[in-house]
Amino acid sequence: MTISMTAFARQEAQTEWGVLIWELRSVNHRYLEMQFRLPENFRELEPLLRELLRKKLSRGKVESSLFYRSTNEDSTNLKIDTELLDQLTQILTQVSQRTGTTENINSLELLKWPGVLQTSEVAYDKVKKTAFKLYQDALKQLVDMRKQEGSALAKFIEQRLTSIDKVTTDIRVKIPFVLEQQKQRLISRFEELNISLDPSRIEQELVLLLQKADVEEELDRLETHVKEVKRTLKQSGAVGRRLDFLMQELNREANTLSSKAIDTDITQAAVELKVLIEQMREQIQNIE
């Protein structure tokens, strides 16, 4: 199954302690890159969240943001870490003595120091468990959305592959007519220049023309690569890098086909192939 790297998920939970909201954003990236924005009291969850994320995703830049709004009831459980507050006060006193300054200690600034103002440890343990469970739900939503987007991308690519098959088939049909036209043009050119039509000379020129216009190998490789892209789309796991490599190979054959074209119709067909390949390549950048 093809999986996209682009998705968004949001989960919210109302608890007796307050409101928890997870927002997860995922975009394309060469590797798996994780960013977490967590309130200070939830920092210890990050290693567990990272481990969980690695098990579910292989590629993509994923931003996970947790918002927590406590209820009024929760504020009654606020307490001060007196030991940490005493240490901060002593340090500030020592700094004042050493620098010779007599600055007043701002109580509000002290309360803003991480860890000074706390809520009940028992309550926060429960909140963290709820936050972790909520993250699991948000991650599942994100994965499901990536799968849905991946399915749409696969359909888009399959449509372009069908168009490529049609273009290559049309080229195969046109090649014999194009060669016959080139043969007649060559003979007509000899006649215009009043050159004796030496059969061996005409044969040599035709051989050179056939060598230049021989695109069977390129068409065969195009068809092989198309089949491989279709097969890869049905595989599980991260297939984006392989698909990107196959786009390079398809583009290589389309460029060679264009350089060998001896007819405007084939030249236009080669251009159309490159457009279709580029459309696929742009979308494949979003596939895991």
Secondary structure as a PSIPRED ss2 file (coil, helix, strand):
# PSIPRED VFORMAT (PSIPRED V4.0)

   1 M C   1.000  0.000  0.000
   2 T C   1.000  0.000  0.000
   3 I C   1.000  0.000  0.000
   4 S E   0.000  0.000  1.000
   5 M C   1.000  0.000  0.000
   6 T C   1.000  0.000  0.000
   7 A E   0.000  0.000  1.000
   8 F E   0.000  0.000  1.000
   9 A E   0.000  0.000  1.000
  10 R E   0.000  0.000  1.000
  11 Q E   0.000  0.000  1.000
  12 E E   0.000  0.000  1.000
  13 A E   0.000  0.000  1.000
  14 Q E   0.000  0.000  1.000
  15 T C   1.000  0.000  0.000
  16 E C   1.000  0.000  0.000
  17 W C   1.000  0.000  0.000
  18 G E   0.000  0.000  1.000
  19 V E   0.000  0.000  1.000
  20 L E   0.000  0.000  1.000
  21 I E   0.000  0.000  1.000
  22 W E   0.000  0.000  1.000
  23 E E   0.000  0.000  1.000
  24 L E   0.000  0.000  1.000
  25 R E   0.000  0.000  1.000
  26 S E   0.000  0.000  1.000
  27 V E   0.000  0.000  1.000
  28 N C   1.000  0.000  0.000
  29 H C   1.000  0.000  0.000
  30 R C   1.000  0.000  0.000
  31 Y C   1.000  0.000  0.000
  32 L E   0.000  0.000  1.000
  33 E E   0.000  0.000  1.000
  34 M E   0.000  0.000  1.000
  35 Q E   0.000  0.000  1.000
  36 F E   0.000  0.000  1.000
  37 R E   0.000  0.000  1.000
  38 L C   1.000  0.000  0.000
  39 P C   1.000  0.000  0.000
  40 E H   0.000  1.000  0.000
  41 N H   0.000  1.000  0.000
  42 F H   0.000  1.000  0.000
  43 R H   0.000  1.000  0.000
  44 E H   0.000  1.000  0.000
  45 L H   0.000  1.000  0.000
  46 E H   0.000  1.000  0.000
  47 P H   0.000  1.000  0.000
  48 L H   0.000  1.000  0.000
  49 L H   0.000  1.000  0.000
  50 R H   0.000  1.000  0.000
  51 E H   0.000  1.000  0.000
  52 L H   0.000  1.000  0.000
  53 L H   0.000  1.000  0.000
  54 R H   0.000  1.000  0.000
  55 K H   0.000  1.000  0.000
  56 K H   0.000  1.000  0.000
  57 L C   1.000  0.000  0.000
  58 S C   1.000  0.000  0.000
  59 R C   1.000  0.000  0.000
  60 G E   0.000  0.000  1.000
  61 K E   0.000  0.000  1.000
  62 V E   0.000  0.000  1.000
  63 E E   0.000  0.000  1.000
  64 S E   0.000  0.000  1.000
  65 S E   0.000  0.000  1.000
  66 L E   0.000  0.000  1.000
  67 F E   0.000  0.000  1.000
  68 Y E   0.000  0.000  1.000
  69 R E   0.000  0.000  1.000
  70 S E   0.000  0.000  1.000
  71 T C   1.000  0.000  0.000
  72 N H   0.000  1.000  0.000
  73 E H   0.000  1.000  0.000
  74 D H   0.000  1.000  0.000
  75 S H   0.000  1.000  0.000
  76 T C   1.000  0.000  0.000
  77 N C   1.000  0.000  0.000
  78 L C   1.000  0.000  0.000
  79 K E   0.000  0.000  1.000
  80 I E   0.000  0.000  1.000
  81 D C   1.000  0.000  0.000
  82 T H   0.000  1.000  0.000
  83 E H   0.000  1.000  0.000
  84 L H   0.000  1.000  0.000
  85 L H   0.000  1.000  0.000
  86 D H   0.000  1.000  0.000
  87 Q H   0.000  1.000  0.000
  88 L H   0.000  1.000  0.000
  89 T H   0.000  1.000  0.000
  90 Q H   0.000  1.000  0.000
  91 I H   0.000  1.000  0.000
  92 L H   0.000  1.000  0.000
  93 T H   0.000  1.000  0.000
  94 Q H   0.000  1.000  0.000
  95 V H   0.000  1.000  0.000
  96 S H   0.000  1.000  0.000
  97 Q H   0.000  1.000  0.000
  98 R H   0.000  1.000  0.000
  99 T H   0.000  1.000  0.000
 100 G C   1.000  0.000  0.000
 101 T C   1.000  0.000  0.000
 102 T C   1.000  0.000  0.000
 103 E C   1.000  0.000  0.000
 104 N C   1.000  0.000  0.000
 105 I C   1.000  0.000  0.000
 106 N C   1.000  0.000  0.000
 107 S H   0.000  1.000  0.000
 108 L H   0.000  1.000  0.000
 109 E H   0.000  1.000  0.000
 110 L H   0.000  1.000  0.000
 111 L H   0.000  1.000  0.000
 112 K C   1.000  0.000  0.000
 113 W C   1.000  0.000  0.000
 114 P C   1.000  0.000  0.000
 115 G C   1.000  0.000  0.000
 116 V C   1.000  0.000  0.000
 117 L E   0.000  0.000  1.000
 118 Q E   0.000  0.000  1.000
 119 T C   1.000  0.000  0.000
 120 S C   1.000  0.000  0.000
 121 E H   0.000  1.000  0.000
 122 V H   0.000  1.000  0.000
 123 A H   0.000  1.000  0.000
 124 Y H   0.000  1.000  0.000
 125 D H   0.000  1.000  0.000
 126 K H   0.000  1.000  0.000
 127 V H   0.000  1.000  0.000
 128 K H   0.000  1.000  0.000
 129 K H   0.000  1.000  0.000
 130 T H   0.000  1.000  0.000
 131 A H   0.000  1.000  0.000
 132 F H   0.000  1.000  0.000
 133 K H   0.000  1.000  0.000
 134 L H   0.000  1.000  0.000
 135 Y H   0.000  1.000  0.000
 136 Q H   0.000  1.000  0.000
 137 D H   0.000  1.000  0.000
 138 A H   0.000  1.000  0.000
 139 L H   0.000  1.000  0.000
 140 K H   0.000  1.000  0.000
 141 Q H   0.000  1.000  0.000
 142 L H   0.000  1.000  0.000
 143 V H   0.000  1.000  0.000
 144 D H   0.000  1.000  0.000
 145 M H   0.000  1.000  0.000
 146 R H   0.000  1.000  0.000
 147 K H   0.000  1.000  0.000
 148 Q H   0.000  1.000  0.000
 149 E H   0.000  1.000  0.000
 150 G H   0.000  1.000  0.000
 151 S H   0.000  1.000  0.000
 152 A H   0.000  1.000  0.000
 153 L H   0.000  1.000  0.000
 154 A H   0.000  1.000  0.000
 155 K H   0.000  1.000  0.000
 156 F H   0.000  1.000  0.000
 157 I H   0.000  1.000  0.000
 158 E H   0.000  1.000  0.000
 159 Q H   0.000  1.000  0.000
 160 R H   0.000  1.000  0.000
 161 L H   0.000  1.000  0.000
 162 T H   0.000  1.000  0.000
 163 S H   0.000  1.000  0.000
 164 I H   0.000  1.000  0.000
 165 D H   0.000  1.000  0.000
 166 K H   0.000  1.000  0.000
 167 V H   0.000  1.000  0.000
 168 T H   0.000  1.000  0.000
 169 T H   0.000  1.000  0.000
 170 D H   0.000  1.000  0.000
 171 I H   0.000  1.000  0.000
 172 R H   0.000  1.000  0.000
 173 V H   0.000  1.000  0.000
 174 K H   0.000  1.000  0.000
 175 I H   0.000  1.000  0.000
 176 P H   0.000  1.000  0.000
 177 F H   0.000  1.000  0.000
 178 V H   0.000  1.000  0.000
 179 L H   0.000  1.000  0.000
 180 E H   0.000  1.000  0.000
 181 Q H   0.000  1.000  0.000
 182 Q H   0.000  1.000  0.000
 183 K H   0.000  1.000  0.000
 184 Q H   0.000  1.000  0.000
 185 R H   0.000  1.000  0.000
 186 L H   0.000  1.000  0.000
 187 I H   0.000  1.000  0.000
 188 S H   0.000  1.000  0.000
 189 R H   0.000  1.000  0.000
 190 F H   0.000  1.000  0.000
 191 E H   0.000  1.000  0.000
 192 E H   0.000  1.000  0.000
 193 L C   1.000  0.000  0.000
 194 N C   1.000  0.000  0.000
 195 I C   1.000  0.000  0.000
 196 S C   1.000  0.000  0.000
 197 L C   1.000  0.000  0.000
 198 D C   1.000  0.000  0.000
 199 P H   0.000  1.000  0.000
 200 S H   0.000  1.000  0.000
 201 R H   0.000  1.000  0.000
 202 I H   0.000  1.000  0.000
 203 E H   0.000  1.000  0.000
 204 Q H   0.000  1.000  0.000
 205 E H   0.000  1.000  0.000
 206 L H   0.000  1.000  0.000
 207 V H   0.000  1.000  0.000
 208 L H   0.000  1.000  0.000
 209 L H   0.000  1.000  0.000
 210 L H   0.000  1.000  0.000
 211 Q H   0.000  1.000  0.000
 212 K H   0.000  1.000  0.000
 213 A H   0.000  1.000  0.000
 214 D C   1.000  0.000  0.000
 215 V C   1.000  0.000  0.000
 216 E H   0.000  1.000  0.000
 217 E H   0.000  1.000  0.000
 218 E H   0.000  1.000  0.000
 219 L H   0.000  1.000  0.000
 220 D H   0.000  1.000  0.000
 221 R H   0.000  1.000  0.000
 222 L H   0.000  1.000  0.000
 223 E H   0.000  1.000  0.000
 224 T H   0.000  1.000  0.000
 225 H H   0.000  1.000  0.000
 226 V H   0.000  1.000  0.000
 227 K H   0.000  1.000  0.000
 228 E H   0.000  1.000  0.000
 229 V H   0.000  1.000  0.000
 230 K H   0.000  1.000  0.000
 231 R H   0.000  1.000  0.000
 232 T H   0.000  1.000  0.000
 233 L H   0.000  1.000  0.000
 234 K C   1.000  0.000  0.000
 235 Q C   1.000  0.000  0.000
 236 S C   1.000  0.000  0.000
 237 G C   1.000  0.000  0.000
 238 A C   1.000  0.000  0.000
 239 V C   1.000  0.000  0.000
 240 G H   0.000  1.000  0.000
 241 R H   0.000  1.000  0.000
 242 R H   0.000  1.000  0.000
 243 L H   0.000  1.000  0.000
 244 D H   0.000  1.000  0.000
 245 F H   0.000  1.000  0.000
 246 L H   0.000  1.000  0.000
 247 M H   0.000  1.000  0.000
 248 Q H   0.000  1.000  0.000
 249 E H   0.000  1.000  0.000
 250 L H   0.000  1.000  0.000
 251 N H   0.000  1.000  0.000
 252 R H   0.000  1.000  0.000
 253 E H   0.000  1.000  0.000
 254 A H   0.000  1.000  0.000
 255 N H   0.000  1.000  0.000
 256 T H   0.000  1.000  0.000
 257 L H   0.000  1.000  0.000
 258 S H   0.000  1.000  0.000
 259 S H   0.000  1.000  0.000
 260 K H   0.000  1.000  0.000
 261 A C   1.000  0.000  0.000
 262 I C   1.000  0.000  0.000
 263 D C   1.000  0.000  0.000
 264 T H   0.000  1.000  0.000
 265 D H   0.000  1.000  0.000
 266 I H   0.000  1.000  0.000
 267 T H   0.000  1.000  0.000
 268 Q H   0.000  1.000  0.000
 269 A H   0.000  1.000  0.000
 270 A H   0.000  1.000  0.000
 271 V H   0.000  1.000  0.000
 272 E H   0.000  1.000  0.000
 273 L H   0.000  1.000  0.000
 274 K H   0.000  1.000  0.000
 275 V H   0.000  1.000  0.000
 276 L H   0.000  1.000  0.000
 277 I H   0.000  1.000  0.000
 278 E H   0.000  1.000  0.000
 279 Q H   0.000  1.000  0.000
 280 M H   0.000  1.000  0.000
 281 R H   0.000  1.000  0.000
 282 E H   0.000  1.000  0.000
 283 Q H   0.000  1.000  0.000
 284 I H   0.000  1.000  0.000
 285 Q C   1.000  0.000  0.000
 286 N C   1.000  0.000  0.000
 287 I E   0.000  0.000  1.000
 288 E C   1.000  0.000  0.000
